Amino acid sequence: MATNLQESPNDSAVEGAGSAEETSPNQPRKRVIFGVLGTILAIVLLIYGGRWYAYARVHAGTEDAMIDSDVVAITSKIGEKIDSIPVQTNQYVRKGQLLVVLDNRDERHRLAQAQAAYDQALSTETTLVQQSQGGVAQAQAGVASAVASVPQAEAALAQAQAQLAAAIAEVPAARANYAKASADLARARSLVRTGDVARQELDSALAEEGAAAAALASAQADVGAARDGVRAARDRVVAAKAGIAGAQGGVTSAQGKLAQSSDSSQVVAAKAALDLAKLNLQYTRIYSPIDGYVGEKSAQIGQTVSAGMNLMTVIPSKDIFVTANYKETAVGAIHVGQEADIFVDAYPGHTFHGHVISINPASQNTYALIPSQNATGNFVKVTQRIPVRISIDDFNPKMPLRPGMSVEADVKVR
């Protein structure tokens, strides 16, 4: 029985041959399967690798990029206490919406004082203007009176000259009468001496000679008086003409006073103070300059703020862009207007599109607080980064973009 249980060498050889026959057909099948899979994998790698190479060949990409925007800092223009803040952090606000209300009691009092000072200055100026206008009217009336007096003075001069001519014309006749009376007197004296005429005729001749002498003296006196009248009338004409010039000078002076009273420095100063008070009252209400979202808010109700203090920030809801920091070795091929693909880490699988807006005129290192000094002896050449601004042309409301998000930007350079 023991002999029956032992396996002969021939039986073991037969079983080994059977096992080899069973495994040998699987080996080629596995090789075919792995060969097909390898071929498929190679084809896939070739396709995607070729597409990647073709894409990378015409694009300049960088992962050193982020969503960016021009954040607006909300500040106060005056020092005052915060009365209320009608908005909350992360709230959407529109341009012109009220953000902060400051206590305005002091500003209202200052405005009332400035208004009263301006009204007083304006009233004083009005009084001065009215007085100056009256002075101008009076001076103009003086000019009219002086102009009207010139013809009168000239008429009086003409009349005096006529009187002088008449008086001069009477002198020859009076002189002739005096000469005749003198001759008659001499003849009468001669005849009285010879006794040819009576003494009575001599007395008559003496009387006629005296009357003729008086008439001649009167005529000569009239000529002198007429000459004096002409001189006086001529002086009045000169004075009347001079009065016109003087009156015109008075008008100029009155007009100058009117102009000075109309441009009072006190009124100008009061008006400037009033305008400043109005502005300060307006500054107690701070409005949003853009559409956007309230970001970091540092202001609190009851807090006393100073001029220029940052109260909150507003993140624009529009005008979002990408700031991509390209190596200086790649930025040479980038130009304004080139198309760009934008991949945001927050939205994998989605591609945003844009174009290059501008290229920064300096590297990041230039704006550093302590720029590197390449002139030192320890100089090590480091590739610099140049910020490139890229627009986002296809905003998707369902995929909001927040400043600071990490992105990858690829600019099509060919």
C-alpha positions in Angstrom: 0.0 0.0 0.0 2.9 2.3 0.7 4.2 1.5 -2.7 1.0 2.7 -4.3 1.1 6.1 -2.5 4.6 7.1 -3.8 4.7 9.2 -6.9 7.0 8.0 -9.6 9.4 10.4 -11.3 7.6 9.9 -14.5 4.3 11.1 -13.0 6.0 14.4 -11.7 7.5 15.0 -15.1 4.1 14.6 -16.7 2.4 17.1 -14.3 5.2 19.7 -14.8 4.7 19.5 -18.5 1.0 19.9 -18.1 1.4 23.1 -16.0 3.8 24.6 -18.6 1.3 23.9 -21.3 -1.4 25.7 -19.3 0.7 28.9 -18.6 2.5 29.4 -21.9 -0.6 30.7 -23.8 -1.2 33.6 -21.2 2.2 35.1 -21.6 1.8 36.4 -25.2 -1.7 37.6 -24.4 -0.4 39.8 -21.5 2.3 41.1 -23.7 -0.2 42.1 -26.3 -2.4 43.8 -23.7 0.5 45.8 -22.2 1.7 46.6 -25.7 -1.7 48.0 -26.7 -2.0 49.9 -23.4 1.5 51.3 -23.9 0.7 52.3 -27.4 -2.5 54.1 -26.3 -0.7 55.8 -23.5 2.1 56.9 -25.9 -0.5 58.2 -28.3 -2.3 60.1 -25.6 0.9 61.5 -24.3 1.9 62.5 -27.8 -1.4 64.2 -28.4 -1.6 66.1 -25.2 2.1 66.7 -25.1 1.9 68.1 -28.7 -1.0 70.3 -27.7 0.9 71.5 -24.7 4.0 72.2 -26.7 2.0 74.0 -29.4 0.3 76.1 -26.7 3.5 76.8 -24.7 5.3 77.7 -27.9 3.0 80.7 -28.5 2.2 81.7 -24.9 4.2 83.3 -22.2 2.9 82.1 -18.8 3.5 82.8 -15.1 2.0 81.5 -11.9 3.2 84.6 -10.1 -0.1 86.5 -10.7 -3.2 87.5 -8.8 -6.6 89.2 -9.1 -6.0 92.9 -8.4 -8.0 96.2 -8.3 -7.5 99.8 -7.4 -8.8 99.7 -3.8 -10.4 103.0 -2.7 -9.5 104.2 0.7 -12.4 106.2 2.4 -10.9 109.0 4.6 -12.2 112.0 6.4 -11.4 115.5 5.4 -12.0 117.0 8.8 -11.5 116.1 12.4 -14.8 115.1 14.0 -16.6 112.4 15.9 -18.4 109.6 14.0 -22.1 109.8 14.5 -23.3 106.8 12.5 -22.1 104.2 10.0 -25.0 103.1 7.8 -23.1 100.3 6.0 -21.6 97.0 7.1 -18.5 95.1 6.2 -18.8 93.1 2.9 -21.9 95.1 1.9 -22.4 96.1 -1.7 -22.6 99.9 -2.1 -23.3 102.1 -5.1 -21.6 105.3 -6.1 -22.9 108.2 -4.0 -24.3 106.0 -1.3 -23.8 107.3 2.3 -21.0 105.5 4.2 -20.2 107.5 7.3 -22.0 110.4 9.1 -19.9 112.7 11.3 -21.3 114.9 14.0 -22.0 118.3 12.3 -23.1 120.5 15.2 -19.9 122.5 15.3 -19.9 122.8 11.5 -23.5 124.2 11.5 -22.6 126.8 14.1 -19.5 127.8 12.1 -21.6 128.1 9.0 -24.1 130.3 10.7 -21.3 132.6 11.9 -19.7 132.7 8.5 -23.1 133.5 6.9 -23.7 136.4 9.3 -20.2 137.8 8.7 -20.7 137.6 5.0 -24.1 139.3 5.2 -22.6 142.1 7.3 -19.7 142.6 4.8 -22.1 142.5 1.9 -24.4 145.1 3.6 -21.4 147.4 4.2 -20.3 147.0 0.7 -23.8 147.8 -0.6 -23.8 151.0 1.4 -20.4 152.1 0.1 -21.5 151.3 -3.4 -24.6 153.4 -3.1 -22.6 156.3 -1.7 -20.1 155.9 -4.5 -22.8 155.8 -7.1 -24.2 159.0 -5.6 -20.8 160.6 -5.9 -20.5 159.5 -9.5 -23.9 161.0 -10.3 -22.9 164.2 -8.5 -19.7 164.4 -10.4 -21.4 163.7 -13.7 -23.9 166.6 -12.9 -20.9 168.8 -12.2 -19.5 167.9 -15.6 -22.8 168.8 -17.3 -23.0 172.1 -15.4 -19.4 172.9 -16.4 -20.1 172.1 -20.0 -23.2 174.2 -20.0 -21.4 177.2 -18.5 -18.9 177.4 -21.3 -21.3 178.7 -24.0 -22.7 181.2 -21.5 -19.2 182.5 -20.7 -18.4 182.6 -24.4 -21.6 184.6 -25.1 -20.7 187.0 -22.3 -17.2 187.4 -23.8 -18.7 188.2 -27.2 -21.0 190.8 -25.6 -18.1 192.4 -23.8 -16.1 192.5 -27.0 -19.1 194.2 -28.7 -19.3 196.7 -25.9 -15.6 197.4 -26.3 -15.9 197.9 -30.0 -18.8 200.4 -29.4 -16.9 202.3 -26.8 -13.8 202.5 -29.0 -16.0 203.8 -31.9 -17.4 206.6 -29.7 -13.9 208.0 -28.8 -13.1 209.6 -32.3 -16.3 211.6 -32.3 -15.8 212.8 -28.7 -12.2 213.7 -29.6 -13.4 215.6 -32.7 -16.0 217.5 -30.6 -13.4 218.3 -28.0 -11.0 219.6 -30.7 -13.8 221.8 -32.2 -14.7 223.2 -28.8 -11.1 224.0 -28.0 -10.8 225.8 -31.4 -14.0 227.8 -30.7 -12.7 228.7 -27.3 -9.4 230.0 -28.6 -11.2 232.0 -31.3 -13.6 233.5 -28.8 -10.8 234.6 -26.5 -9.1 236.3 -29.4 -12.2 238.1 -30.4 -13.0 239.2 -26.9 -9.4 240.6 -26.6 -10.0 242.7 -29.7 -13.4 243.6 -28.6 -15.1 242.1 -31.6 -17.4 239.9 -29.5 -19.0 240.2 -26.1 -17.7 238.5 -23.0 -20.8 236.4 -23.0 -19.8 234.4 -26.0 -16.5 233.5 -24.3 -18.3 232.0 -21.4 -20.4 230.0 -23.8 -17.3 228.7 -25.6 -15.7 227.8 -22.2 -18.8 225.8 -21.3 -18.9 223.9 -24.6 -15.1 223.1 -24.3 -15.6 221.7 -20.8 -18.5 219.6 -21.9 -16.6 218.2 -24.9 -13.6 217.4 -22.6 -15.9 215.6 -20.2 -17.5 213.6 -23.1 -14.0 212.7 -24.3 -12.9 211.5 -20.9 -16.2 209.6 -20.5 -15.7 207.8 -23.9 -12.1 206.9 -23.0 -13.2 205.6 -19.6 -15.9 203.5 -21.3 -13.2 202.0 -23.5 -11.1 201.0 -20.4 -14.2 199.6 -18.7 -15.1 197.6 -21.8 -11.5 196.2 -22.0 -11.8 195.1 -18.4 -15.1 193.5 -19.2 -13.5 191.6 -22.1 -10.7 190.4 -19.9 -13.1 189.2 -17.2 -15.3 187.4 -19.7 -12.3 185.7 -21.3 -11.2 184.6 -17.8 -14.7 183.2 -17.2 -14.4 181.2 -20.5 -11.0 179.8 -19.4 -12.4 179.0 -15.9 -15.5 177.2 -17.5 -13.3 175.1 -19.7 -11.0 174.3 -16.8 -14.1 173.4 -14.7 -15.0 170.7 -17.3 -11.6 169.1 -16.9 -11.9 169.3 -13.1 -15.4 167.8 -13.2 -14.3 165.0 -15.4 -11.5 164.3 -13.0 -14.1 164.1 -10.2 -16.1 161.6 -12.2 -13.0 159.4 -12.7 -12.2 159.6 -8.9 -15.8 158.8 -8.1 -15.8 155.8 -10.5 -12.6 154.6 -8.9 -14.2 154.7 -5.5 -17.2 152.8 -6.9 -15.0 150.1 -8.3 -13.1 149.9 -5.0 -16.2 149.6 -3.0 -17.6 146.9 -5.4 -14.4 144.8 -4.9 -14.2 144.9 -1.2 -11.5 142.6 0.3 -13.7 142.1 3.3 -16.5 140.7 1.2 -14.1 138.4 -0.6 -12.6 137.2 2.6 -16.1 136.7 4.1 -17.3 134.8 1.0 -14.2 132.5 1.2 -14.9 131.8 4.9 -18.5 131.0 4.1 -17.6 128.7 1.2 -15.2 126.8 3.5 -17.8 126.5 6.2 -20.2 125.0 3.6 -17.6 122.5 2.5 -16.8 121.5 6.1 -20.5 120.9 6.7 -20.6 118.7 3.5 -17.6 116.8 4.7 -19.5 115.5 7.7 -21.3 113.1 5.3 -19.0 110.8 3.5 -20.2 109.0 0.3 -18.9 106.1 -1.8 -17.0 107.3 -4.8 -17.5 104.0 -6.7 -19.7 100.9 -7.0 -18.2 98.2 -4.9 -18.0 96.3 -1.7 -17.1 97.5 1.8 -13.8 95.9 2.7 -11.8 96.4 5.8 -13.7 98.8 8.1 -11.6 100.4 10.9 -14.1 103.2 12.0 -16.4 102.8 14.9 -19.4 104.9 16.1 -18.3 107.5 18.7 -14.7 107.4 17.5 -13.1 110.8 17.0 -11.2 110.8 13.7 -8.7 113.2 12.3 -8.3 114.6 8.8 -6.9 112.0 6.4 -7.6 109.1 8.7 -8.6 105.9 6.9 -12.1 104.8 7.9 -12.7 101.9 5.5 -11.9 100.6 2.1 -14.2 100.0 -0.9 -13.3 97.2 -3.3 -14.5 98.0 -6.8 -17.1 95.6 -8.2 -15.9 96.5 -11.7 -12.5 97.4 -13.1 -11.0 94.1 -11.8 -7.8 93.1 -13.5 -4.9 90.7 -13.2 -1.4 91.7 -12.1 1.0 89.1 -13.5 4.7 89.4 -12.6 6.6 88.1 -15.6 10.3 87.3 -15.6 12.3 90.0 -17.4 13.4 87.3 -19.9 9.8 86.8 -21.0 8.5 90.3 -20.9 10.3 91.3 -24.0 7.8 89.4 -26.1 4.7 90.9 -24.4 3.0 93.9 -25.8 -0.1 96.0 -25.0 -3.2 94.5 -26.7 -2.1 90.9 -26.8 -4.7 88.3 -25.8 -4.3 86.4 -22.6 -5.8 83.2 -21.0 -6.5 83.5 -17.2 -6.8 80.4 -15.0 -8.1 81.2 -11.5 -7.3 78.7 -8.7 -10.7 79.1 -7.2 -12.5 77.9 -10.4 -10.4 75.0 -11.8 -11.3 74.0 -15.4 -12.6 77.4 -16.3 -10.7 79.8 -18.5 -11.1 83.6 -18.4 -10.0 85.7 -21.3 -8.5 89.2 -21.4 -5.8 91.3 -23.0 -2.7 93.2 -21.9 -3.5 96.7 -20.7 -0.1 98.0 -19.7 3.4 97.0 -18.7 4.9 98.5 -15.6 7.9 100.8 -16.4 10.0 99.3 -13.6 10.6 96.0 -11.9 9.2 95.0 -8.5 12.6 95.5 -6.9 12.6 99.2 -7.9 9.6 99.8 -5.7 11.1 97.9 -2.7 11.7 99.8 0.5 15.4 99.0 0.3 16.2 98.3 -3.4 19.1 96.1 -4.1 22.4 97.8 -4.9 24.0 95.9 -7.8 27.1 98.1 -7.6 28.2 96.4 -4.4 31.0 93.8 -4.5 28.6 91.0 -3.5 26.5 91.3 -6.6 24.5 88.2 -7.6 22.5 88.4 -10.8 18.8 87.6 -10.0 16.1 87.5 -12.7 13.8 90.4 -12.0 10.0 90.4 -12.3 8.1 93.0 -14.3 4.4 93.6 -13.4 2.0 93.3 -16.4 -1.6 94.4 -16.1 -4.1 92.2 -17.9 -7.8 92.9 -18.2 -10.6 90.4 -17.7 -13.0 90.7 -20.6 -15.5 88.0 -19.7 -16.8 88.5 -16.2 -19.1 85.7 -15.0 -21.4 86.8 -12.1 -21.6 83.2 -11.0 -17.8 83.2 -10.6 -17.0 86.4 -8.6 -13.4 87.4 -8.7 -11.9 88.8 -5.5 -8.7 90.8 -5.3 -5.9 88.7 -4.0 -7.0 85.4 -5.7 -4.1 83.4 -7.1 -4.2 82.9 -10.9 -2.1 81.7 -13.8 -1.8 84.0 -16.7 -0.7 83.0 -20.2 -0.2 85.8 -22.8 -0.4 84.9 -26.4 2.9 86.4 -27.8 2.8 84.9 -31.3 
